[in-house]
Structure formats: structure tokens, C-alpha cells
Amino acid sequence: MVDVDRQRDELVERLFSASLGMAEVLTVYLGDVLGLYRALERAGSMTALELATETGTYERYAREWLEQQAAAGILAVDDVSAQADERRYLLPPGHIEPLLNLDSPHSIAPLCKSFVAVSGAMPDLVAAFRSGDAVPWSAYGRDMIEAQGDFNRPWLAGSLGTEYVPSIPDAHERLTEPGARVADVACGVGWAAISLARAYPSITVDGFDLDEPSIEMASRNAKEAGVADRVRFEARDAADPKLENQYDLAIVVESIHDMSQPVAVLSAIRKMLKPGGTLIVADERTEDAFTAPASETERLFYSYSVLCCLPSAMDDPTSAATGTVMRRATFERYAKEAGFDGVSILPIEHDFLRFYRLNR
């Protein structure tokens, strides 16, 4: 017999906790984009007035934010009994890396930023549910572009060119040869291209994305990384015939499931590759079949799918409408329809991603 009262109480408790968590995500976003955490990390400890002066924010708002962060256990306070304007707040040492180091595998601020971006698009999403139309990528704003890039940045900057690609002997050997060319398709803000250029000094990398703001950020990132002489980003369709048979390696990071026409894109990438060329696709490490209740990872994928990935791909009546939860069998079917002979799973361990290899 179903215990209705227990089910009710558990759901209420769960959603209360989730709402509190979302509220704290929003306040972490404020601390991130306003530079409040960075100022605290530099100073060691600060009063509300000192923080407001340093960051160009209004003192009363700064004080309320500091108190909320301390109440939430994100910040520490030296003397809770001190007067409000005399209390000194500090960022605990163990919280610095998750909140401020975008290259760290423990970086969490980008995840928070992504859900703030989703929140801003909710009116468009409600309308889309009723009409069946798409929610354009532009509705999620610059925050989503930055969040998506920074969420993948730790493994791209730290492992792609130094560990993951070197674990594929023939691809690694080709990239060590002079004149090798790489295509980063749906490149976003460019971290994959930049990582590979750093790891392989003889290659050139072309990054392609249809989103102009992403291309602007990627070009700036390449310049700051010192690889702009070998990495070029363009707002260009990968299906351009002029790109055919030009590349030894292509890479697509967490984007195939977002595309309205994944088979057409994979087919275009196959044509971009030279004979014997390799395509590496990193996409969600989903379960092989639907389960309910699901793991936390699967729940995260479904949340993104409902709120962002599926709506942004519904841009024409023939959309594949894949969604974030792209099962392995679905991707293998797309690859076969695109003309690839087979798909292998690379032995790369990652909590959220599965790595596919396809050869022309």
C-alpha cells in the first residue's frame, strides 16, 4: 500500500531543499560576476564597506550578501557577535579553488552560471512548450556561452592534448608531424582548439561555430593563450565544400546532441577529413536505456535537456530533436547514417562524458 503522506512529505522536503539550493546558486552567481569572491581572496578578509569600495558595489547590498554567504556556510566570519559594519568575512581556503580557479577539475561556478542563464530564458521556454517552436541560443545570453566553455575548460586545458589524444597512438603520431591540420567543429569559446595547439606545436587548428559571440570569445582566448598564429576561428558552416579533404583530425565537444541535423553535420565532418582521418566526439555519458528514478548524473542531463538543449535544437520541423540524453545507440545510428563505417568507444574515464572515435 502506498504511503501517500510519506510521499507528500518527502517531495515537499526535497523541493524545499532544491529551492534553497537554487537561491544559493543565484547568490554564488552574484559573487562570481561582481568579483566579490576574487576581492575577498586577494584581501584575506574584508568588512562590507571594504568589499563594496574594492568592487564598486553598494555597501548595503554587499553587507546583505556577505551575511547571506556566511549564513550559508560559503564564507566564514571572524566574529559573529561584532557589529554589522565591523564584521570581517573571508573565503575559506578550501572554497577558493571551486569558486575561482576555472582550470580546476573542482571548478563549480560555471555550473551555477549556466542555471542562472536558463532562468533568464524561462518565459521563452514556457512559450515554446505551448507552440513547439525553438528557444534560440541567443535567448540564453552570454552567460550560457561562457558557462558552457568554462564547464569543459578544466579537462580540455588539462587533459585533452596531454593525455586523451596521446592515448590514441596513430592520431597522436599524425599530430606530431609537420603540416597536420585539425578542425574543431562547434568550437564554442575555443578551449579544445587552444589545448591541442599548445600540445602539438606543429599543427594548425581551425575552429568553426555559427555563433558570432562564441567566435569572438574564442579568438580572444587564443590570443591570450599565445596560439593565435596557429589557431583561427570562423563563423562558418562546416558543410562548406571548400573544407573537404583538408583535415587529419576533427573534434566535436558536447555539441552533437544540440544539433537539429546531427547526421548532416557528421556527414559534413566526414567529408572534411582526409582519407584515414579521425573524428573524436565527446558527448554525454548517458545510460544505455531509460531508467526511473535515475542517477544524479542522468537527472542533470535531463534537466539541461528540458531547459536548454532540446529547445535550442527545435529550430525547424525536420529537427532530429535529440536532446541532451543522447544514448550510445542513437549516436552510433547517426554515425552510420552519416557514412562512417563504425564507432569505437575510447577508454577515457570522465564522470560526465563518453568519447567516441570515428574514422573516415
C-alpha positions as CSV (number, residue, x, y, z in Angstrom):
1,M,0.0,0.0,0.0
2,V,1.3,3.4,-1.0
3,D,2.1,5.7,2.0
4,V,0.7,8.9,0.5
5,D,1.6,11.1,3.5
6,R,5.2,9.9,3.3
7,Q,5.4,10.6,-0.4
8,R,3.9,14.0,0.1
9,D,6.3,15.0,2.9
10,E,9.4,13.7,1.1
11,L,8.5,15.7,-2.0
12,V,7.9,18.8,0.0
13,E,11.3,18.4,1.8
14,R,13.1,17.7,-1.5
15,L,11.7,20.7,-3.3
16,F,12.3,23.0,-0.3
17,S,15.9,21.9,-0.3
18,A,16.1,22.3,-4.1
19,S,14.7,25.8,-3.8
20,L,17.1,26.8,-1.1
21,G,19.9,25.4,-3.3
22,M,18.7,27.4,-6.3
23,A,18.6,30.5,-4.2
24,E,22.2,29.9,-3.1
25,V,23.2,29.3,-6.7
26,L,21.9,32.7,-7.6
27,T,23.9,34.4,-4.9
28,V,27.0,32.5,-5.9
29,Y,26.4,33.9,-9.4
30,L,26.5,37.4,-7.9
31,G,29.7,36.8,-6.1
32,D,31.2,35.4,-9.3
33,V,30.2,38.1,-11.8
34,L,30.7,41.0,-9.4
35,G,34.1,39.9,-8.4
36,L,33.2,39.6,-4.8
37,Y,34.9,36.3,-4.2
38,R,38.0,37.4,-6.0
39,A,38.3,40.6,-3.9
40,L,37.9,38.5,-0.7
41,E,40.6,36.0,-1.9
42,R,43.0,38.9,-2.6
43,A,42.4,40.7,0.7
44,G,42.2,37.8,3.0
45,S,39.3,39.3,5.0
46,M,37.1,42.3,4.5
47,T,34.3,44.3,6.0
48,A,31.2,45.1,4.0
49,L,32.4,48.6,3.4
50,E,35.9,47.4,2.3
51,L,34.3,44.9,-0.1
52,A,31.9,47.5,-1.5
53,T,34.7,50.0,-2.0
54,E,37.0,47.5,-3.7
55,T,34.4,46.1,-6.1
56,G,32.4,49.2,-6.9
57,T,29.2,47.9,-5.3
58,Y,26.7,49.4,-3.0
59,E,27.6,48.9,0.7
60,R,24.2,47.8,1.9
61,Y,23.9,45.2,-0.8
62,A,27.4,44.0,-0.1
63,R,26.6,43.6,3.6
64,E,23.5,41.6,3.0
65,W,25.3,39.4,0.5
66,L,28.2,38.8,3.0
67,E,25.7,37.9,5.8
68,Q,23.8,35.5,3.5
69,Q,27.0,33.8,2.3
70,A,28.2,33.4,5.9
71,A,24.8,32.0,6.9
72,A,25.0,29.5,4.1
73,G,28.5,28.4,5.1
74,I,30.1,29.6,1.9
75,L,32.0,32.4,3.6
76,A,33.4,32.5,7.2
77,V,33.1,35.4,9.6
78,D,35.7,36.2,12.2
79,D,33.3,37.3,15.0
80,V,29.6,36.7,14.6
81,S,28.9,38.9,17.6
82,A,30.6,42.0,16.2
83,Q,28.6,45.0,14.9
84,A,27.4,44.5,11.3
85,D,29.8,47.2,9.9
86,E,32.7,45.7,11.9
87,R,32.4,42.1,11.0
88,R,35.2,40.7,8.8
89,Y,34.4,38.0,6.2
90,L,36.8,35.6,4.5
91,L,36.7,33.0,1.8
92,P,37.7,29.6,3.4
93,P,40.9,28.2,1.8
94,G,39.0,25.1,0.6
95,H,36.4,27.2,-1.3
96,I,38.9,29.2,-3.3
97,E,39.6,26.5,-6.0
98,P,35.9,25.6,-6.7
99,L,34.8,29.3,-6.9
100,L,37.8,30.9,-8.6
101,N,40.0,28.5,-10.5
102,L,38.4,27.9,-13.9
103,D,41.2,25.4,-14.8
104,S,40.5,23.2,-11.8
105,P,38.5,20.0,-12.2
106,H,36.7,21.1,-9.0
107,S,35.5,24.4,-10.6
108,I,31.8,24.8,-9.9
109,A,31.0,28.4,-10.6
110,P,30.3,27.8,-14.3
111,L,27.6,25.2,-13.4
112,C,25.9,27.9,-11.3
113,K,26.2,30.4,-14.1
114,S,24.5,28.0,-16.6
115,F,21.4,27.7,-14.5
116,V,21.2,31.4,-14.0
117,A,21.3,31.7,-17.8
118,V,18.5,29.1,-18.1
119,S,16.4,31.1,-15.6
120,G,16.6,34.1,-17.8
121,A,15.1,32.2,-20.7
122,M,12.1,30.7,-18.8
123,P,9.5,33.0,-20.4
124,D,10.7,31.9,-23.9
125,L,10.7,28.3,-22.7
126,V,7.1,28.5,-21.5
127,A,6.0,29.9,-24.8
128,A,8.0,27.2,-26.7
129,F,6.3,24.4,-24.8
130,R,3.0,25.7,-26.0
131,S,3.9,26.5,-29.6
132,G,6.5,23.8,-30.3
133,D,8.9,26.4,-31.5
134,A,12.6,26.6,-30.6
135,V,14.2,28.8,-27.9
136,P,17.1,30.4,-29.8
137,W,20.6,30.0,-28.3
138,S,20.7,33.8,-28.1
139,A,17.9,33.7,-25.5
140,Y,20.3,32.2,-23.0
141,G,22.7,35.0,-23.4
142,R,26.4,35.5,-22.9
143,D,26.3,33.8,-19.5
144,M,25.4,30.4,-21.1
145,I,28.2,30.7,-23.7
146,E,30.8,31.4,-21.0
147,A,29.4,28.7,-18.7
148,Q,29.4,26.0,-21.3
149,G,33.0,26.9,-22.2
150,D,34.2,27.1,-18.7
151,F,32.5,23.9,-17.6
152,N,34.6,21.9,-20.1
153,R,37.7,24.1,-19.7
154,P,39.4,22.0,-17.0
155,W,39.6,18.8,-18.9
156,L,40.2,20.5,-22.2
157,A,43.1,22.6,-20.9
158,G,44.4,19.9,-18.6
159,S,44.0,16.6,-20.3
160,L,42.9,16.7,-24.0
161,G,46.2,17.4,-25.6
162,T,48.5,15.9,-22.9
163,E,46.6,12.7,-22.0
164,Y,43.5,12.0,-24.1
165,V,44.8,12.4,-27.7
166,P,48.2,10.9,-26.8
167,S,46.3,7.8,-25.7
168,I,45.3,7.3,-29.4
169,P,48.7,6.3,-30.9
170,D,48.0,6.8,-34.6
171,A,46.2,10.2,-34.1
172,H,49.0,11.3,-31.7
173,E,51.7,10.4,-34.2
174,R,49.9,12.3,-37.1
175,L,49.7,15.4,-35.0
176,T,53.4,15.4,-34.2
177,E,54.2,15.6,-38.0
178,P,54.6,18.9,-39.7
179,G,51.6,20.3,-41.5
180,A,48.9,18.4,-39.6
181,R,45.6,20.2,-39.6
182,V,42.7,19.9,-37.0
183,A,39.1,21.1,-37.2
184,D,37.3,22.0,-34.0
185,V,33.6,21.9,-35.1
186,A,31.0,23.7,-33.0
187,C,34.1,25.1,-31.2
188,G,32.3,27.4,-28.7
189,V,34.8,29.6,-27.0
190,G,37.7,27.6,-28.3
191,W,39.3,25.6,-25.4
192,A,39.7,22.4,-27.4
193,A,41.5,24.1,-30.3
194,I,43.7,26.0,-27.9
195,S,44.6,22.9,-25.9
196,L,45.6,20.9,-29.0
197,A,47.6,23.8,-30.4
198,R,49.5,24.1,-27.1
199,A,50.2,20.3,-27.0
200,Y,51.2,20.0,-30.7
201,P,53.4,22.9,-31.8
202,S,53.4,21.8,-35.5
203,I,49.7,21.7,-36.1
204,T,47.2,24.4,-37.2
205,V,43.7,24.4,-35.9
206,D,40.5,25.9,-37.5
207,G,37.6,26.3,-35.2
208,F,34.1,26.7,-36.7
209,D,30.9,27.8,-35.0
210,L,27.8,29.6,-36.3
211,D,27.5,31.7,-33.1
212,E,29.3,35.0,-33.6
213,P,29.7,35.9,-29.9
214,S,31.4,32.5,-29.3
215,I,33.8,33.1,-32.1
216,E,34.7,36.5,-30.7
217,M,35.4,34.9,-27.3
218,A,37.4,32.1,-28.8
219,S,39.6,34.4,-30.8
220,R,40.3,36.5,-27.7
221,N,41.1,33.3,-25.7
222,A,43.5,32.1,-28.4
223,K,45.3,35.4,-28.4
224,E,45.6,35.4,-24.6
225,A,46.9,31.8,-24.8
226,G,49.6,32.8,-27.3
227,V,48.5,30.5,-30.1
228,A,46.6,32.9,-32.4
229,D,49.3,32.4,-35.0
230,R,48.2,28.7,-35.4
231,V,44.6,28.8,-34.3
232,R,41.9,30.5,-36.4
233,F,38.2,30.8,-35.5
234,E,35.4,31.5,-38.0
235,A,31.6,31.8,-38.0
236,R,31.3,29.3,-40.8
237,D,29.3,26.3,-41.8
238,A,31.4,23.1,-41.6
239,A,29.5,21.9,-44.7
240,D,31.3,24.4,-46.9
241,P,32.7,22.4,-49.9
242,K,36.0,24.3,-49.7
243,L,36.7,22.5,-46.4
244,E,36.6,19.0,-47.9
245,N,39.6,16.7,-47.5
246,Q,41.5,19.3,-45.5
247,Y,41.9,17.8,-42.0
248,D,43.7,15.0,-40.3
249,L,41.7,15.2,-37.1
250,A,38.3,16.7,-36.2
251,I,36.9,17.1,-32.8
252,V,33.3,17.9,-31.6
253,V,32.9,18.6,-27.9
254,E,29.4,18.2,-26.3
255,S,27.6,19.5,-29.3
256,I,26.2,16.7,-31.4
257,H,23.1,16.3,-29.2
258,D,22.4,20.1,-29.5
259,M,22.2,20.0,-33.3
260,S,19.0,19.9,-35.2
261,Q,20.6,18.0,-38.0
262,P,23.3,15.8,-36.4
263,V,23.5,13.3,-39.4
264,A,24.1,16.2,-41.8
265,V,26.8,17.7,-39.6
266,L,28.6,14.3,-39.1
267,S,28.4,13.8,-42.9
268,A,30.0,17.2,-43.5
269,I,32.7,16.4,-41.0
270,R,33.4,13.1,-42.7
271,K,34.0,15.0,-45.9
272,M,36.3,17.5,-44.1
273,L,38.6,14.6,-43.1
274,K,41.4,13.4,-45.3
275,P,41.3,9.6,-46.1
276,G,42.2,7.8,-42.9
277,G,41.4,10.9,-40.8
278,T,39.9,10.6,-37.4
279,L,36.9,12.3,-35.7
280,I,36.7,12.4,-31.9
281,V,33.3,13.2,-30.4
282,A,32.9,13.9,-26.7
283,D,29.2,13.8,-25.6
284,E,27.2,13.0,-22.6
285,R,27.9,9.7,-20.8
286,T,24.3,8.7,-20.7
287,E,22.9,5.4,-19.5
288,D,22.2,2.9,-22.3
289,A,18.5,2.8,-21.5
290,F,15.9,5.0,-19.8
291,T,15.6,4.4,-16.0
292,A,13.5,6.0,-13.4
293,P,14.4,7.0,-10.8
294,A,17.8,7.8,-12.4
295,S,21.2,8.6,-11.2
296,E,22.1,12.2,-10.3
297,T,24.2,12.5,-13.5
298,E,21.3,11.3,-15.6
299,R,19.0,13.7,-13.8
300,L,21.4,16.6,-14.6
301,F,21.4,15.6,-18.3
302,Y,17.6,15.6,-18.4
303,S,17.4,18.9,-16.7
304,Y,19.6,20.5,-19.3
305,S,17.7,18.7,-22.0
306,V,14.3,20.1,-20.9
307,L,15.6,23.6,-20.2
308,C,18.1,24.3,-22.9
309,C,19.5,21.6,-25.3
310,L,16.2,20.3,-26.7
311,P,14.5,23.7,-27.1
312,S,17.5,25.2,-28.8
313,A,17.6,22.4,-31.4
314,M,13.9,22.7,-32.3
315,D,14.6,25.3,-35.0
316,D,12.9,23.5,-37.9
317,P,10.2,20.9,-38.5
318,T,12.8,18.3,-39.5
319,S,14.9,18.6,-36.4
320,A,16.2,15.3,-35.0
321,A,15.2,16.7,-31.6
322,T,17.8,14.6,-29.9
323,G,18.1,16.3,-26.5
324,T,21.0,16.0,-24.0
325,V,20.2,12.4,-23.2
326,M,21.7,11.0,-26.4
327,R,22.1,7.3,-25.9
328,R,25.1,5.5,-27.3
329,A,22.9,3.6,-29.8
330,T,21.4,6.8,-31.0
331,F,24.9,8.3,-31.7
332,E,26.0,5.1,-33.4
333,R,22.9,5.3,-35.7
334,Y,23.7,8.9,-36.6
335,A,27.3,8.0,-37.4
336,K,26.2,5.1,-39.7
337,E,23.7,7.3,-41.5
338,A,26.4,9.9,-42.0
339,G,28.6,7.3,-43.8
340,F,31.1,6.3,-41.1
341,D,31.9,2.6,-41.1
342,G,31.9,2.2,-37.3
343,V,32.2,3.8,-33.9
344,S,34.6,2.8,-31.1
345,I,34.4,4.0,-27.6
346,L,37.8,5.4,-26.4
347,P,39.0,4.1,-23.0
348,I,38.9,7.6,-21.5
349,E,37.5,8.0,-18.0
350,H,35.3,11.0,-17.4
351,D,32.4,11.5,-15.0
352,F,30.1,13.2,-17.5
353,L,31.4,12.4,-21.0
354,R,31.8,9.5,-23.3
355,F,34.4,9.7,-26.1
356,Y,33.7,8.2,-29.5
357,R,36.2,7.6,-32.3
358,L,35.1,7.5,-35.9
359,N,37.4,7.0,-38.9
360,R,37.0,8.0,-42.5
